[in-house]
Amino acid sequence: MPGTGAAGGTRTSAAWLEGLSERQKTLARLCALKADDAHILDELERMLGCYTSMEKPWCFLSIEALLPAAVFWRAFHLHWRSFEQPPHGRYLWTLGRRRPDWRIDYMTHDDAAALIALPEILSLYRGRDDQTRVALSWKVSEPLGERRHKEDFFIEARAPKAAVAGFYAGAEKREAEVVLFSCRAIAGSR
């Protein structure tokens, strides 16, 4: 969880937690006062901006219980792609718990439209070298390379579109990513 700050110096766990604690208090006050969503999202943006891409997923998890449903989902969709090596198991638990509050309009307009356009059953891909035991995020297009050797380089699976918690189109089709609510949705992994 502790890491290197934006200036390049190493922070101690105590400094990381102290800074997070103060920011948590600010967010908690805003949420308790039922501030408007935009104000809470702005404060959350400032908060996450203080952390590295490795720290952000942990920081977000540490404050997610404070966030109203709409703010949680909007923030999750806005920041997911900036999270490096998120703890997939913990995120799966959080997304599952928050699933009843999910709405497609919490995603950006372009991502929501792209998700709607996908088929009802998705073909998903994940690199074999990924050490993550619990698969939360997948690519929606086949990685580049010769098809006959694909089983050596990536895992192919299928999941229903209804299992998608987030869709992030990316600049190119091969960059498109889905985040699932549950690993149970995956079928036919190879």
Secondary structure, DSSP 8 states (H G I E B T S, - for coil): ---B-TTS-B--HHHHHHHHHHHHHHHHHHHHTT--HHHHHHHHHHHHTTS-TTTHHHHHHHHGGGS-HHHHHHHHHHHGGG-SS--HHHHHHHHHHHGGG--GGGS-HHHHHHHHHS-SEEEEEEETT---SS--EEESS--SS-GGGHHHHEEEEEEEGGGEEEEE--SSGGG-EEEES-GGG-BS--
